[in-house]
Amino acid sequence: MPMQLINPPGLPQPPTYSQVVVATGSRQVVVAGQVPCDATGALVGAGDLAAQTEQTLRNVATALAAAGATFADVVRLGIFVAGYDEHSLEQVHAGLVAASDVAVRPDGPPAATLVGVAALAFPGQLIEIEATAVLP
C-alpha cells in the first residue's frame, strides 16, 4: 500500500514516530484499545510497564492479523500509560523492542500519540494501545 511518512522541517524529528502519515488505500482497520492480558484474560507483567507494553503490542498484532493487516499497514497508534513518569517512555520503548518481531513497520514508525493518564480500565493495567491501519 502506498504510504508516505513525513517529518517536515520546522517540527521535531522524532525517532519513535512520524509527524505525518499519508496513506492511500481502500480499507481502514480500526483496532480498539488493546490491554496487557493473555487470551484467558489474565494480566501479563504485573507492575512491569515494559512487559505490559510487549504483551499489548502482541495483542494489537493479533487483532490486526484478524483483519488481514500487519504493523506495516498501521498509520497511527494511540498509547495510553497510567501513572506516567520520567521513566515511562524508556519502558514503553523496551516493550516495543521486545515485540519488534511483530510490531515494527519496515519503512519507519507510524504517527503516534502517547498520553499519560491517571488510571486505565482495571487495577494493575499500566498501558492500552489502539491502532488504525489502511489496507490496499
All heavy atoms as an XYZ file, in Angstrom:
955
protein
N       0.833     -1.170      0.000
C       0.000      0.000      0.000
C       0.881      1.238      0.000
O       1.824      1.321      0.782
C      -0.895      0.004      1.230
C      -1.632      1.304      1.358
S      -2.270      1.712      2.977
C      -1.005      1.261      4.067
N       0.567      2.205     -0.844
C       1.336      3.453     -0.835
C       1.136      4.209      0.483
O       0.011      4.466      0.897
C       0.752      4.238     -2.001
C       0.061      3.241     -2.854
C      -0.381      2.153     -1.941
N       2.255      4.511      1.138
C       2.212      5.256      2.381
C       3.419      6.170      2.419
O       4.535      5.741      2.133
C       2.233      4.300      3.569
C       1.894      4.962      4.875
S       1.783      3.801      6.254
C       0.690      2.548      5.666
N       3.172      7.422      2.753
C       4.257      8.382      2.851
C       4.388      8.815      4.305
O       3.430      9.295      4.911
C       3.957      9.593      1.955
C       5.047     10.613      1.928
C       4.692     11.807      1.040
O       3.556     11.984      0.632
N       5.688     12.623      0.757
N       5.581      8.612      4.868
C       5.874      9.028      6.239
C       6.643     10.338      6.151
O       7.669     10.417      5.463
C       6.713      7.974      6.951
C       6.129      6.556      6.968
C       7.116      5.579      7.570
C       4.815      6.528      7.722
N       6.147     11.375      6.840
C       6.724     12.716      6.697
C       7.086     13.273      8.068
O       6.272     13.256      8.989
C       5.715     13.674      6.019
C       5.239     13.112      4.681
C       6.340     15.055      5.836
C       4.055     13.871      4.090
N       8.307     13.770      8.175
C       8.751     14.568      9.314
C       9.220     15.902      8.742
O      10.393     16.070      8.405
C       9.867     13.858     10.087
C       9.332     12.750     10.943
O       8.452     12.972     11.765
N       9.838     11.545     10.751
N       8.283     16.856      8.598
C       8.601     18.092      7.891
C       9.589     18.984      8.640
O       9.623     18.983      9.874
C       7.240     18.793      7.766
C       6.368     18.179      8.793
C       6.895     16.813      9.062
N      10.368     19.736      7.884
C      11.241     20.732      8.509
C      10.387     21.682      9.350
O       9.240     21.967      9.005
C      11.868     21.468      7.326
C      11.727     20.537      6.169
C      10.470     19.756      6.423
N      10.938     22.122     10.464
C      10.207     23.021     11.333
C       9.508     22.307     12.474
O       8.980     22.942     13.381
N       9.467     20.959     12.415
C       8.932     20.155     13.508
C      10.050     19.264     14.033
O      10.981     18.934     13.298
C       7.769     19.281     13.029
C       6.485     19.993     12.625
C       5.452     18.987     12.133
C       5.927     20.805     13.783
N       9.958     18.828     15.295
C      10.964     17.894     15.805
C      11.035     16.645     14.927
O      10.045     16.252     14.312
C      10.438     17.546     17.206
C       9.584     18.707     17.589
C       8.960     19.185     16.301
N      12.210     16.021     14.885
C      12.440     14.825     14.080
C      12.546     13.611     14.996
O      13.641     13.123     15.277
C      13.722     15.000     13.251
C      13.738     16.246     12.383
C      12.670     16.226     11.309
O      12.607     15.305     10.499
N      11.807     17.223     11.308
N      11.414     13.091     15.486
C      11.436     12.006     16.469
C      11.846     10.668     15.866
O      11.465     10.353     14.739
C       9.991     11.944     16.966
C       9.199     12.449     15.805
C      10.050     13.490     15.142
N      12.594      9.866     16.609
C      12.983      8.552     16.097
C      11.902      7.484     16.285
O      11.956      6.434     15.662
C      14.216      8.202     16.922
C      13.986      8.893     18.223
C      13.262     10.182     17.874
N      10.919      7.743     17.157
C       9.954      6.709     17.509
C       8.582      6.857     16.868
O       7.724      6.002     17.045
C       9.769      6.657     19.035
O       9.368      7.962     19.482
C      11.056      6.239     19.727
N       8.343      7.950     16.142
C       7.080      8.121     15.435
C       7.264      9.115     14.304
O       8.248      9.850     14.265
C       5.941      8.569     16.369
C       6.118      9.951     16.965
C       5.552     11.066     16.356
C       6.835     10.135     18.131
C       5.712     12.334     16.896
C       6.994     11.386     18.678
C       6.427     12.491     18.064
O       6.587     13.738     18.594
N       6.330      9.123     13.364
C       6.340     10.080     12.260
C       5.326     11.175     12.563
O       4.245     10.900     13.097
C       5.980      9.384     10.948
O       6.988      8.444     10.607
N       5.652     12.403     12.201
C       4.749     13.522     12.445
C       3.490     13.439     11.583
O       2.409     13.789     12.019
C       5.465     14.858     12.185
C       6.602     15.136     13.123
C       6.166     15.560     14.514
O       4.986     15.558     14.859
N       7.127     15.913     15.354
N       3.642     12.970     10.340
C       2.533     12.915      9.399
C       2.621     11.610      8.607
O       3.709     11.194      8.218
C       2.587     14.107      8.395
C       1.439     14.049      7.405
C       2.628     15.439      9.120
N       1.480     10.975      8.389
C       1.418      9.796      7.530
C       0.308     10.024      6.513
O      -0.823     10.331      6.883
C       1.129      8.507      8.325
C       1.028      7.311      7.386
C       2.207      8.269      9.365
N       0.646      9.887      5.238
C      -0.345      9.969      4.172
C      -0.494      8.566      3.611
O       0.470      7.985      3.109
C       0.093     10.957      3.062
C      -0.958     11.007      1.960
C       0.350     12.339      3.644
N      -1.705      8.004      3.729
C      -1.945      6.628      3.297
C      -3.013      6.610      2.224
O      -4.011      7.322      2.310
C      -2.385      5.778      4.481
N      -2.788      5.778      1.220
C      -3.768      5.584      0.168
C      -4.173      4.120      0.182
O      -3.336      3.235      0.093
C      -3.158      5.936     -1.200
O      -2.648      7.266     -1.134
C      -4.190      5.852     -2.296
N      -5.451      3.871      0.310
C      -5.946      2.504      0.343
C      -7.458      2.505      0.243
O      -8.085      3.543      0.120
N      -8.018      1.316      0.319
C      -9.471      1.232      0.177
C     -10.172      0.689      1.417
O     -11.395      0.722      1.486
C      -9.813      0.341     -1.021
O      -9.333     -0.963     -0.810
N      -9.387      0.190      2.409
C      -9.993     -0.342      3.630
C      -9.278      0.215      4.839
O      -8.053      0.192      4.916
C      -9.880     -1.869      3.674
C     -11.007     -2.572      3.020
C     -11.001     -4.085      3.195
N      -9.794     -4.684      3.744
C      -9.810     -5.730      4.565
N     -10.931     -6.277      4.941
N      -8.682     -6.261      4.988
N     -10.048      0.684      5.796
C      -9.479      1.159      7.049
C      -9.784      0.135      8.132
O     -10.908     -0.363      8.227
C     -10.084      2.507      7.426
C      -9.518      3.077      8.697
C     -10.047      4.477      8.994
O     -10.397      5.213      8.100
N     -10.098      4.821     10.254
N      -8.773     -0.173      8.934
C      -8.919     -1.104     10.046
C      -8.694     -0.310     11.326
O      -7.648      0.318     11.495
C      -7.894     -2.253      9.953
C      -8.014     -3.174     11.158
C      -8.056     -3.013      8.654
N      -9.670     -0.345     12.218
C      -9.556      0.345     13.496
C      -9.537     -0.719     14.592
O     -10.478     -1.501     14.718
C     -10.730      1.323     13.711
C     -10.617      2.000     15.068
C     -10.767      2.354     12.588
N      -8.452     -0.747     15.346
C      -8.297     -1.719     16.425
C      -8.574     -1.008     17.747
O      -7.922     -0.011     18.078
C      -6.877     -2.325     16.427
C      -6.687     -3.258     17.614
C      -6.607     -3.056     15.113
N      -9.543     -1.521     18.484
C      -9.869     -0.970     19.795
C      -8.660     -1.051     20.710
O      -7.745     -1.853     20.483
C     -11.040     -1.751     20.406
N      -8.666     -0.246     21.747
C      -7.574     -0.273     22.708
C      -7.328     -1.671     23.232
O      -8.233     -2.307     23.767
N      -6.111     -2.136     23.026
C      -5.721     -3.472     23.499
C      -5.014     -3.328     24.836
O      -4.351     -2.323     25.103
C      -4.818     -4.153     22.474
C      -5.514     -4.410     21.141
C      -6.711     -5.326     21.303
O      -6.594     -6.468     21.734
N      -7.894     -4.815     20.977
N      -5.139     -4.357     25.652
C      -4.625     -4.321     27.017
C      -3.624     -5.459     27.238
O      -3.548     -6.383     26.430
C      -5.791     -4.399     28.027
C      -6.734     -3.213     27.848
C      -6.554     -5.701     27.911
N      -2.864     -5.411     28.335
C      -1.824     -6.416     28.589
C      -2.347     -7.699     29.223
O      -1.896     -8.113     30.287
C      -0.871     -5.678     29.522
C      -1.754     -4.753     30.281
C      -2.795     -4.309     29.300
N      -3.290     -8.343     28.555
C      -3.841     -9.609     29.043
C      -3.585    -10.696     28.009
O      -3.525    -10.422     26.809
C      -5.348     -9.482     29.283
S      -5.748     -8.371     30.638
N      -3.463    -11.937     28.498
C      -3.325    -13.059     27.579
C      -4.710    -13.492     27.091
O      -5.720    -12.864     27.439
C      -2.541    -14.205     28.221
C      -3.233    -14.827     29.426
O      -4.467    -14.643     29.614
O      -2.543    -15.526     30.189
N      -4.767    -14.549     26.309
C      -6.024    -14.997     25.710
C      -7.062    -15.422     26.749
O      -8.259    -15.410     26.466
C      -5.762    -16.149     24.733
N      -6.616    -15.748     27.946
C      -7.564    -16.139     29.001
C      -8.069    -14.936     29.801
O      -8.914    -15.086     30.673
C      -6.924    -17.133     29.989
O      -5.917    -16.450     30.749
C      -6.340    -18.335     29.272
N      -7.510    -13.755     29.516
C      -7.899    -12.553     30.247
C      -7.034    -12.256     31.444
O      -7.272    -11.292     32.169
N      -5.986    -13.051     31.654
C      -5.082    -12.836     32.790
C      -4.082    -11.718     32.473
O      -3.518    -11.672     31.381
C      -4.333    -14.121     33.119
N      -3.872    -10.838     33.437
C      -2.901     -9.759     33.301
C      -1.500    -10.337     33.119
O      -1.093    -11.240     33.845
C      -2.937     -8.857     34.537
C      -1.926     -7.716     34.576
C      -2.243     -6.687     33.489
C      -1.927     -7.060     35.953
N      -0.756     -9.797     32.163
C       0.633    -10.180     31.920
C       1.523     -9.030     32.389
O       1.262     -7.872     32.069
C       0.869    -10.462     30.418
C       2.348    -10.680     30.136
C       0.039    -11.651     29.968
N       2.559     -9.335     33.147
C       3.540     -8.321     33.538
C       3.088     -7.391     34.640
O       3.327     -6.185     34.565
N       2.478     -7.906     35.670
C       2.024     -7.070     36.786
C       3.153     -6.173     37.284
O       4.245     -6.654     37.586
C       1.504     -7.942     37.924
N       2.909     -4.872     37.303
C       3.891     -3.911     37.797
C       5.045     -3.621     36.864
O       5.941     -2.860     37.210
N       5.050     -4.193     35.666
C       6.179     -4.075     34.731
C       5.687     -3.463     33.421
O       5.121     -4.155     32.577
C       6.771     -5.464     34.501
C       8.005     -5.461     33.617
O       8.236     -4.487     32.870
O       8.744     -6.457     33.662
N       5.899     -2.154     33.252
C       5.394     -1.459     32.068
C       5.991     -2.011     30.776
O       5.287     -2.136     29.773
C       5.645      0.048     32.175
C       5.179      0.911     31.003
C       3.699      0.715     30.704
C       5.498      2.378     31.271
N       7.262     -2.371     30.767
C       7.882     -2.922     29.551
C       7.203     -4.239     29.159
O       6.863     -4.449     27.990
C       9.377     -3.123     29.750
N       6.999     -5.135     30.116
C       6.350     -6.424     29.827
C       4.905     -6.211     29.384
O       4.429     -6.892     28.465
C       6.404     -7.329     31.050
N       4.208     -5.278     30.015
C       2.834     -4.999     29.617
C       2.777     -4.390     28.214
O       1.878     -4.702     27.439
C       2.146     -4.088     30.635
C       1.821     -4.790     31.924
C       0.828     -4.022     32.780
O       0.122     -3.132     32.312
N       0.761     -4.391     34.056
N       3.750     -3.556     27.887
C       3.804     -2.971     26.544
C       4.004     -4.065     25.505
O       3.319     -4.095     24.480
C       4.931     -1.924     26.450
O       4.689     -0.878     27.397
C       5.018     -1.332     25.047
N       4.936     -4.970     25.768
C       5.173     -6.069     24.831
C       3.899     -6.886     24.603
O       3.516     -7.150     23.457
C       6.283     -6.984     25.337
C       6.519     -8.172     24.406
C       7.549     -9.164     24.904
O       8.110     -8.964     26.004
O       7.799    -10.158     24.187
N       3.221     -7.290     25.672
C       2.003     -8.084     25.525
C       0.924     -7.307     24.779
O       0.234     -7.856     23.909
C       1.468     -8.510     26.899
C       0.183     -9.328     26.825
C       0.379    -10.673     26.148
O       1.370    -11.352     26.382
N      -0.560    -11.074     25.299
N       0.789     -6.035     25.089
C      -0.232     -5.214     24.443
C       0.047     -5.090     22.949
O      -0.874     -5.206     22.122
C      -0.310     -3.837     25.118
O      -0.596     -4.022     26.515
C      -1.390     -2.978     24.503
N       1.306     -4.886     22.568
C       1.649     -4.804     21.144
C       1.398     -6.135     20.441
O       0.933     -6.170     19.300
C       3.104     -4.368     20.976
C       3.374     -2.898     21.296
C       4.864     -2.648     21.442
C       2.764     -1.986     20.237
N       1.674     -7.236     21.111
C       1.386     -8.549     20.526
C      -0.123     -8.721     20.341
O      -0.578     -9.289     19.345
C       1.984     -9.667     21.379
C       3.513     -9.668     21.330
C       4.149    -10.844     22.019
N       5.599    -10.708     21.981
C       6.353    -10.909     20.896
N       5.784    -11.277     19.771
N       7.665    -10.757     20.950
N      -0.911     -8.196     21.277
C      -2.366     -8.255     21.125
C      -2.835     -7.386     19.963
O      -3.746     -7.775     19.221
C      -3.054     -7.843     22.429
C      -2.850     -8.859     23.535
O      -2.377     -9.974     23.314
N      -3.190     -8.474     24.754
N      -2.216     -6.217     19.786
C      -2.544     -5.374     18.634
C      -2.236     -6.136     17.347
O      -3.039     -6.146     16.409
C      -1.785     -4.026     18.673
C      -1.947     -3.266     17.360
C      -2.256     -3.166     19.843
N      -1.075     -6.803     17.294
C      -0.701     -7.578     16.103
C      -1.713     -8.687     15.825
O      -2.071     -8.927     14.671
C       0.704     -8.163     16.268
N      -2.201     -9.343     16.868
C      -3.211    -10.397     16.702
C      -4.505     -9.819     16.149
O      -5.123    -10.396     15.242
C      -3.468    -11.101     18.051
O      -2.253    -11.724     18.478
C      -4.564    -12.145     17.941
N      -4.913     -8.675     16.676
C      -6.134     -8.025     16.189
C      -5.976     -7.590     14.735
O      -6.890     -7.780     13.918
C      -6.482     -6.832     17.080
N      -4.830     -7.018     14.392
C      -4.575     -6.614     13.009
C      -4.647     -7.820     12.071
O      -5.258     -7.758     11.003
C      -3.201     -5.945     12.888
C      -3.063     -4.546     13.481
C      -1.591     -4.170     13.584
C      -3.840     -3.525     12.660
N      -4.014     -8.924     12.484
C      -3.993    -10.128     11.651
C      -5.403    -10.639     11.371
O      -5.683    -11.149     10.276
C      -3.151    -11.217     12.314
N      -6.308    -10.492     12.333
C      -7.691    -10.946     12.140
C      -8.375    -10.186     11.003
O      -9.319    -10.699     10.396
C      -8.484    -10.780     13.432
N      -7.872     -8.987     10.704
C      -8.424     -8.181      9.614
C      -7.559     -8.243      8.356
O      -7.780     -7.492      7.410
C      -8.573     -6.729     10.067
N      -6.537     -9.109      8.381
C      -5.647     -9.230      7.227
C      -4.590     -8.151      7.160
O      -4.051     -7.864      6.093
N      -4.267     -7.539      8.298
C      -3.290     -6.448      8.339
C      -2.106     -6.838      9.218
O      -2.168     -7.805      9.976
C      -3.948     -5.181      8.890
N      -1.031     -6.050      9.116
C       0.138     -6.168      9.982
C       0.534     -4.757     10.414
O      -0.064     -3.772      9.971
C       1.335     -6.812      9.253
O       1.818     -5.885      8.267
C       0.969     -8.139      8.604
N       1.564     -4.676     11.231
C       2.055     -3.356     11.628
C       2.559     -2.548     10.432
O       2.607     -1.326     10.492
C       3.134     -3.462     12.711
C       2.583     -3.317     14.092
C       2.117     -4.428     14.783
C       2.492     -2.081     14.702
C       1.589     -4.316     16.058
C       1.956     -1.941     15.972
C       1.501     -3.059     16.658
N       2.900     -3.204      9.328
C       3.311     -2.480      8.124
C       2.172     -1.632      7.575
O       2.411     -0.675      6.840
C       3.797     -3.462      7.062
N       0.937     -1.948      7.934
C      -0.232     -1.205      7.460
C      -0.690     -0.128      8.444
O      -1.596      0.644      8.138
C      -1.397     -2.181      7.231
C      -1.039     -3.281      6.252
O      -0.638     -2.950      5.124
O      -1.144     -4.465      6.628
N      -0.082     -0.083      9.624
C      -0.520      0.856     10.657
C      -0.087      2.270     10.308
O       1.070      2.525     10.001
C       0.027      0.441     12.042
C      -0.237      1.514     13.092
C      -0.593     -0.881     12.466
N      -1.053      3.193     10.379
C      -0.763      4.599     10.110
C      -0.769      5.437     11.392
O      -0.212      6.526     11.419
C      -1.743      5.204      9.080
C      -1.590      4.506      7.733
C      -3.184      5.158      9.546
N      -1.414      4.931     12.454
C      -1.474      5.685     13.700
C      -1.647      4.760     14.895
O      -2.399      3.795     14.833
C      -2.660      6.647     13.678
C      -2.742      7.505     14.913
C      -4.022      8.333     14.965
N      -4.078      9.075     16.193
C      -4.353      8.557     17.390
N      -4.606      7.275     17.511
N      -4.385      9.301     18.469
N      -0.925      5.093     15.976
C      -1.087      4.425     17.262
C      -1.496      5.452     18.311
O      -0.966      6.572     18.321
C       0.218      3.776     17.730
C       0.748      2.588     16.930
C       2.128      2.197     17.448
C      -0.212      1.419     17.017
N      -2.393      5.063     19.183
C      -2.719      5.839     20.372
C      -2.263      5.020     21.565
O      -2.668      3.867     21.720
N      -1.395      5.589     22.384
C      -0.800      4.866     23.510
C      -1.155      5.612     24.794
O      -0.880      6.811     24.913
C       0.730      4.769     23.356
C       1.089      4.126     22.013
C       1.354      4.008     24.529
C       2.553      4.257     21.632
N      -1.748      4.892     25.732
C      -2.168      5.487     26.999
C      -1.431      4.777     28.127
O      -1.481      3.552     28.229
C      -3.681      5.339     27.164
C      -4.436      5.916     25.996
C      -4.769      5.123     24.903
C      -4.775      7.261     25.965
C      -5.430      5.649     23.809
C      -5.443      7.802     24.877
C      -5.769      7.002     23.799
N      -0.744      5.554     28.969
C       0.066      4.991     30.051
C      -0.426      5.534     31.386
O      -0.460      6.755     31.596
C       1.562      5.325     29.856
C       2.392      4.816     31.026
C       2.074      4.729     28.550
N      -0.798      4.635     32.277
C      -1.254      5.023     33.613
C      -0.066      5.389     34.489
O       0.967      4.722     34.465
C      -2.039      3.878     34.257
N      -0.209      6.480     35.238
C       0.838      6.884     36.163
C       2.125      7.283     35.468
O       3.211      7.038     35.982
N       2.041      7.911     34.307
C       3.213      8.280     33.510
C       4.210      9.079     34.348
O       3.843      9.990     35.079
C       2.766      9.101     32.301
C       3.885      9.355     31.322
C       4.139      8.463     30.293
C       4.690     10.475     31.430
C       5.173      8.677     29.402
C       5.729     10.698     30.538
C       5.957      9.796     29.538
O       6.986     10.011     28.655
N       5.495      8.721     34.237
C       6.560      9.489     34.885
C       7.780      9.532     33.956
O       7.717      9.079     32.810
C       6.907      8.930     36.260
C       7.531      7.533     36.222
O       8.055      7.108     35.169
O       7.487      6.851     37.262
N       8.885     10.042     34.449
C      10.073     10.240     33.603
C      10.686      8.941     33.088
O      11.472      8.959     32.149
C      11.140     11.065     34.339
C      11.771     10.386     35.530
C      11.033     10.575     36.845
O       9.893     11.080     36.843
O      11.591     10.203     37.893
N      10.323      7.790     33.647
C      10.866      6.509     33.197
C       9.923      5.758     32.256
O      10.309      4.749     31.664
C      11.198      5.618     34.398
C      12.156      6.258     35.351
N      13.466      6.503     35.039
C      11.969      6.745     36.600
C      14.058      7.103     36.049
N      13.176      7.263     37.011
N       8.713      6.246     32.115
C       7.705      5.523     31.332
C       8.097      5.360     29.874
O       7.947      4.277     29.307
C       6.350      6.218     31.435
O       5.874      6.204     32.751
N       8.592      6.418     29.251
C       8.921      6.343     27.831
C       9.979      5.282     27.554
O       9.854      4.500     26.615
C       9.357      7.702     27.295
C       9.575      7.777     25.789
C       8.325      7.350     25.018
C       9.982      9.185     25.379
N      10.999      5.199     28.390
C      12.033      4.176     28.173
C      11.465      2.771     28.371
O      11.870      1.834     27.686
C      13.254      4.422     29.056
C      13.008      4.281     30.526
C      14.174      4.788     31.380
O      14.683      5.879     31.110
O      14.540      4.063     32.325
N      10.511      2.604     29.271
C       9.881      1.304     29.485
C       8.988      0.921     28.299
O       8.981     -0.239     27.872
C       9.070      1.311     30.775
C       9.925      1.441     32.022
C      10.872      0.266     32.167
O      10.454     -0.873     32.100
N      12.142      0.548     32.337
N       8.250      1.893     27.765
C       7.432      1.632     26.576
C       8.347      1.255     25.410
O       8.069      0.304     24.667
C       6.544      2.855     26.228
C       5.890      2.688     24.869
C       5.489      3.056     27.314
N       9.444      1.962     25.262
C      10.402      1.640     24.194
C      10.972      0.230     24.374
O      11.098     -0.525     23.403
C      11.525      2.678     24.150
C      12.503      2.433     23.046
N      12.196      2.599     21.722
C      13.776      1.989     23.085
C      13.237      2.267     20.986
N      14.212      1.901     21.790
N      11.293     -0.148     25.605
C      11.811     -1.507     25.872
C      10.784     -2.561     25.471
O      11.134     -3.604     24.907
C      12.196     -1.651     27.333
N       9.522     -2.306     25.737
C       8.470     -3.236     25.326
C       8.342     -3.325     23.822
O       8.111     -4.407     23.265
N       8.510     -2.200     23.147
C       8.479     -2.185     21.680
C       9.628     -3.002     21.109
O       9.444     -3.797     20.185
C       8.532     -0.755     21.155
C       8.603     -0.590     19.644
C       7.384     -1.208     18.962
C       8.730      0.867     19.265
N      10.798     -2.851     21.677
C      11.956     -3.635     21.228
C      11.686     -5.126     21.431
O      11.952     -5.947     20.553
C      13.241     -3.184     21.955
C      14.377     -4.149     21.704
C      13.622     -1.772     21.530
N      11.112     -5.485     22.575
C      10.827     -6.898     22.861
C       9.790     -7.480     21.900
O       9.817     -8.675     21.613
C      10.350     -7.048     24.304
N       8.904     -6.631     21.388
C       7.867     -7.093     20.454
C       8.199     -6.749     19.008
O       7.341     -6.834     18.131
C       6.521     -6.479     20.830
N       9.444     -6.404     18.747
C       9.806     -5.918     17.415
C       9.624     -6.963     16.313
O       9.528     -6.605     15.138
C      11.243     -5.389     17.397
O      12.163     -6.425     17.672
N       9.516     -8.227     16.671
C       9.276     -9.242     15.644
C       7.881     -9.097     15.026
O       7.655     -9.553     13.905
C       9.470    -10.651     16.212
C       8.549    -10.962     17.377
O       8.403    -10.108     18.288
O       7.979    -12.068     17.399
N       6.949     -8.452     15.720
C       5.594     -8.269     15.173
C       5.163     -6.811     15.110
O       4.177     -6.490     14.450
C       4.530     -9.045     15.999
C       4.767    -10.539     15.921
C       4.454     -8.560     17.429
N       5.872     -5.908     15.781
C       5.345     -4.563     15.981
C       6.178     -3.442     15.378
O       6.138     -2.322     15.872
C       5.152     -4.317     17.471
N       6.910     -3.703     14.319
C       7.723     -2.656     13.705
C       7.362     -2.533     12.231
O       7.226     -3.527     11.536
C       9.235     -2.956     13.870
C      10.084     -1.965     13.099
C       9.611     -2.938     15.341
N       7.210     -1.286     11.794
C       7.000     -1.021     10.361
C       8.372     -1.050      9.688
O       9.310     -0.440     10.189
C       6.376      0.356     10.159
C       4.949      0.487     10.586
C       4.465      1.906     10.313
N       4.914      2.339      9.008
C       4.233      2.136      7.871
N       3.064      1.566      7.906
N       4.714      2.529      6.719
N       8.514     -1.692      8.550
C       9.816     -1.774      7.898
C      10.322     -0.433      7.365
O      11.525     -0.240      7.248
C       9.589     -2.764      6.754
C       8.127     -2.765      6.528
C       7.479     -2.442      7.838
N       9.424      0.495      7.072
C       9.839      1.767      6.476
C       9.844      2.931      7.456
O      10.070      4.066      7.074
C       8.955      2.098      5.275
C       7.484      2.147      5.626
O       7.104      1.688      6.714
O       6.699      2.649      4.811
N       9.610      2.663      8.721
C       9.629      3.718      9.725
C       8.390      3.666     10.592
O       7.432      2.974     10.277
N       8.400      4.410     11.682
C       7.288      4.349     12.627
C       6.064      5.123     12.139
O       6.194      6.105     11.408
C       7.874      4.994     13.887
C       8.935      5.916     13.380
C       9.498      5.268     12.158
N       4.868      4.693     12.560
C       3.652      5.411     12.193
C       3.515      6.691     13.021
O       4.307      6.938     13.929
C       2.547      4.415     12.556
C       3.112      3.668     13.714
C       4.587      3.540     13.404
N       2.499      7.468     12.722
C       2.151      8.585     13.597
C       1.712      7.980     14.927
O       1.133      6.893     14.957
C       1.032      9.408     12.978
N       1.998      8.666     16.018
C       1.636      8.126     17.325
C       1.438      9.253     18.326
O       2.055     10.312     18.222
C       2.726      7.179     17.828
N       0.572      8.975     19.288
C       0.365      9.878     20.409
C       0.469      9.055     21.680
O      -0.151      8.003     21.786
C      -1.031     10.536     20.336
O      -1.134     11.259     19.110
C      -1.263     11.472     21.497
N       1.287      9.517     22.629
C       1.411      8.871     23.926
C       0.831      9.835     24.955
O       1.241     10.991     25.033
C       2.867      8.557     24.242
C       3.085      7.677     25.474
C       4.338      6.840     25.311
C       3.145      8.464     26.747
N      -0.144      9.344     25.728
C      -0.827     10.171     26.712
C      -0.707      9.529     28.086
O      -1.028      8.341     28.247
C      -2.333     10.322     26.349
C      -3.055     11.167     27.374
C      -2.491     10.912     24.952
N      -0.247     10.288     29.050
C      -0.240      9.823     30.429
C      -1.611     10.042     31.039
O      -2.205     11.112     30.864
N      -2.127      9.028     31.703
C      -3.454      9.110     32.314
C      -3.362      8.688     33.781
O      -2.419      8.014     34.183
C      -4.483      8.218     31.567
C      -4.662      8.697     30.132
C      -4.068      6.757     31.576
N      -4.368      9.069     34.562
C      -4.371      8.720     35.978
C      -4.590      7.226     36.185
O      -3.969      6.615     37.053
C      -5.452      9.514     36.705
N      -5.488      6.634     35.391
C      -5.807      5.213     35.558
C      -6.391      4.687     34.258
O      -6.840      5.448     33.402
C      -6.801      5.020     36.698
N      -6.385      3.358     34.134
C      -7.000      2.697     32.983
C      -8.123      1.790     33.488
O      -8.542      1.890     34.633
C      -5.936      1.951     32.171
C      -4.997      2.892     31.409
C      -3.732      2.189     30.978
C      -5.712      3.503     30.211
N      -8.607      0.899     32.643
C      -9.855      0.170     32.905
C      -9.846     -0.744     34.119
O     -10.862     -0.893     34.780
C     -10.256     -0.629     31.667
N      -8.731     -1.401     34.419
C      -8.749     -2.344     35.537
C      -7.487     -2.210     36.381
O      -6.450     -1.753     35.889
C      -8.960     -3.789     35.061
C      -7.914     -4.295     34.106
C      -6.735     -4.863     34.577
C      -8.110     -4.227     32.736
C      -5.767     -5.336     33.702
C      -7.146     -4.702     31.858
C      -5.971     -5.255     32.342
N      -7.549     -2.570     37.639
C      -6.392     -2.455     38.530
C      -5.178     -3.207     37.976
O      -5.299     -4.327     37.496
C      -6.874     -3.094     39.835
C      -8.364     -2.989     39.784
C      -8.720     -3.122     38.332
N      -4.027     -2.569     38.042
C      -2.796     -3.194     37.573
C      -2.495     -2.937     36.112
O      -1.381     -3.173     35.657
N      -3.464     -2.456     35.349
C      -3.249     -2.158     33.934
C      -2.449     -0.868     33.816
O      -2.873      0.171     34.298
C      -4.578     -2.017     33.197
C      -4.418     -1.697     31.724
C      -5.747     -1.418     31.031
O      -6.818     -1.548     31.614
N      -5.673     -1.034     29.769
N      -1.287     -0.936     33.162
C      -0.415      0.221     33.030
C      -0.448      0.834     31.631
O       0.018      1.965     31.462
C       1.027     -0.177     33.374
C       1.251     -0.717     34.786
C       2.697     -1.171     34.953
C       0.863      0.319     35.826
N      -0.956      0.103     30.634
C      -0.908      0.596     29.267
C      -2.101      0.085     28.462
O      -2.643     -0.989     28.748
C       0.414      0.189     28.568
C       0.583      0.927     27.229
C       0.536     -1.322     28.435
C       2.007      0.918     26.694
N      -2.501      0.877     27.471
C      -3.507      0.475     26.496
C      -3.087      1.096     25.167
O      -2.632      2.236     25.129
C      -4.890      0.979     26.913
C      -6.000      0.466     26.031
C      -7.369      0.566     26.680
O      -7.462      0.447     27.921
O      -8.342      0.769     25.946
N      -3.208      0.313     24.088
C      -2.770      0.790     22.775
C      -3.861      0.526     21.753
O      -4.356     -0.596     21.635
C      -1.459      0.099     22.321
C      -0.340      0.362     23.334
C      -1.056      0.590     20.926
C       0.953     -0.381     23.055
N      -4.223      1.566     20.994
C      -5.170      1.436     19.884
C      -4.420      1.701     18.579
O      -3.373      2.360     18.592
C      -6.336      2.417     20.053
C      -5.905      3.860     20.099
C      -7.019      4.822     20.459
O      -8.025      4.402     21.064
O      -6.877      6.013     20.134
N      -4.931      1.173     17.474
C      -4.249      1.311     16.196
C      -5.239      1.571     15.072
O      -6.377      1.093     15.114
C      -3.449      0.040     15.886
N      -4.763      2.293     14.070
C      -5.501      2.475     12.827
C      -4.588      2.049     11.696
O      -3.429      2.474     11.635
C      -5.924      3.947     12.628
O      -6.702      4.365     13.749
C      -6.728      4.118     11.349
N      -5.104      1.198     10.818
C      -4.343      0.712      9.668
C      -5.136      0.998      8.401
O      -6.360      1.131      8.441
C      -4.070     -0.785      9.795
N      -4.437      1.093      7.287
C      -5.072      1.264      5.987
C      -4.545      0.167      5.065
O      -3.335     -0.032      4.943
C      -4.794      2.658      5.386
C      -5.391      2.785      4.005
C      -5.335      3.749      6.302
N      -5.486     -0.552      4.444
C      -5.148     -1.649      3.539
C      -5.463     -1.267      2.102
O      -6.398     -0.480      1.860
C      -5.949     -2.909      3.903
C      -5.703     -3.461      5.304
C      -6.653     -4.610      5.587
C      -4.280     -3.910      5.450
N      -4.715     -1.823      1.144
C      -4.992     -1.511     -0.262
C      -6.365     -2.019     -0.704
O      -6.938     -2.875     -0.096
C      -3.872     -2.216     -1.005
C      -3.227     -3.133     -0.053
C      -3.632     -2.754      1.319
